[in-house]
Amino acid sequence: MSDAQQLKTLSWVAIAAGAGYVIGKKMASAGGSCETKTRGELIDGKAIAAKVKEDVKAATQELVALHGVKPGLAVILVGERKDSQSYVKNKKKMAAEVDFHTVDVDLPDTVSQADLLKEVEKLNNDPKVHAILVQLPLPKHIDEPTILKAIKVEKDADGFSAANIGNLCLKGGDPPLAIPCTPAGCIELLQRSDVEMSGKNAVVIGRSNIVGMPVANMLQSCDCTVTVCHSRTKNMEEIIRKADIVVAAIGKAFFVKGDWLKPGCVVIDVGINSVDDATKKAGYRLVGDVDFESAKHVASKITPVPGGVGPMTISMLMKNTLNLARHSIGLERIPLRRQQSK
């Protein structure tokens, strides 16, 4: 059964518009009157990612015990970019925590495209490696699409191959072997937060291949009515005001204002942007695509930045690796969650 079919069988607990608010204290004004502040419930990405990690670890232990197969993740890092090194370090750390077999391939930024392709081919042929991840970006002299296409679809850790994306989008087709990690994390956040999706209006802001396009298809698989907004969309504010669910992935700090939102909507903020902040040691802080301070008083549920979608991405990478290991011995993949949390 495909992810689309599995998601369509989900049962949901309905929430009324505005449900889930945390009611703040009444604040007396100078004139003696009071007003009540409301604040949307925070969707805790760190806590939910930890639960996904626990599920993956338990499934990994079962796979080893019953079939003698330990999921294997290979990560190729080219060059010495500090951000890429940090991302790879975090992925390797979680892989160790869920008891995966890992393979590290560290190459200088002077490596030729031909030599990099040879490394990919070695991993393609390694039976202990079930998932291959090439950390992007690559040096300018290397063609990224060529390298990514060289990864066998059976080992596509990121779920970005044409075959996996095609199967994700096809109604009633074969299930994808892996699904893009950040969009999968968005859906997992919604499901584990008991957000009703069937019949709801969802707006995705951004149409990238990495987030916007796949998450729009996944929301549609959940029986949402989906609208995708982008840089050429007219009357975007009016469209967003009709949304029960907003997924912001446009890459612009504070782009979505609180007064653009429908009261009681659910907001998933995928954006990670840096803004100057002299009070921080680094001189900046991370913010999302949504103006959190104004939006938190309108939305019923909202993800913070940081601490929302970000932690989910690596957890979903682990889930992809587990599923690719299962596929290698003919077992069905573990789908996105089928039932709401209690």
Order of alpha helices (4+ residues) and beta strands (2+ residues): alpha-beta-beta-beta-alpha-beta-alpha-beta-alpha-beta-alpha-alpha-alpha-beta-alpha-beta-alpha-beta-beta-beta-beta-alpha-beta-alpha
